[in-house]
Amino acid sequence: MNEIIFKTEGLAKTFNRRKIFKDISFELKENSSLAITGKNGSGKSTLLKILSGILSPTRGSIEMNIGGKIIRHDSYFKKLGLVSPYLQLYDEFTGQENLELFRDIRGIEATDNYIEDLLKLFKLWERRDDFVRTYSSGMKQRLKYAFALLHNPSILLLDEPRSNLDAEGIETVYKIMEEQKKRGILIVATNDSEDIEHCEQLIDLNKQETSGK
């Protein structure tokens, strides 16, 4: 595997002169993981959006280096997988059509067999031909995980990973988190103690510091 380095230096974000967070610095390499915690409104989701390239920081820098090559910010989506409540699916398409469309638009090298494997992993195979608008919130969450894993991302970012999932879904997600740490980098935004136990490093946005556990 090419060496993966993902690091930030002095990240800060301000909205309408209100400081969300400041001075977020960390460095992660493959086989490492980070939990981001903090009370509601502390900026957990905002920080994940910045790390994924959806938002720009007010100050500070982000660097992704894979195999000695700096990845451009506009190419982060090729290396990152993101699961978040604010991501939207295409309700007018089926679950399988959603994944195939995403693959074709992004130019992802994912076979039909791999899409089938993902749908089966997340217990969606029997509903693959149903419109996503008929899916429950838990099914939509599981489909978002299939999206995130479609291109075998080097870095996986999860915002509230247990959201809308039943016990079986949570168990599947925890297995994915452990597998991700073996082959890349895992970053989780959560206040759930069980989620945090799967991560080696911790950023508490209330304290604005990074620490080991």
Secondary structure as UniProt FT lines:
FT   STRAND          4..15
FT   TURN            16..17
FT   STRAND          18..29
FT   TURN            30..31
FT   STRAND          32..37
FT   TURN            40..41
FT   HELIX           44..52
FT   STRAND          59..66
FT   TURN            67..68
FT   STRAND          69..70
FT   HELIX           73..78
FT   STRAND          80..83
FT   TURN            85..86
FT   TURN            91..92
FT   HELIX           95..106
FT   HELIX           112..121
FT   TURN            122..123
FT   HELIX           125..127
FT   TURN            128..129
FT   HELIX           132..134
FT   HELIX           137..149
FT   TURN            150..151
FT   STRAND          155..159
FT   TURN            161..164
FT   HELIX           167..183
FT   STRAND          185..189
FT   HELIX           193..196
FT   TURN            197..198
FT   STRAND          201..204
FT   TURN            205..208
FT   STRAND          209..212
//
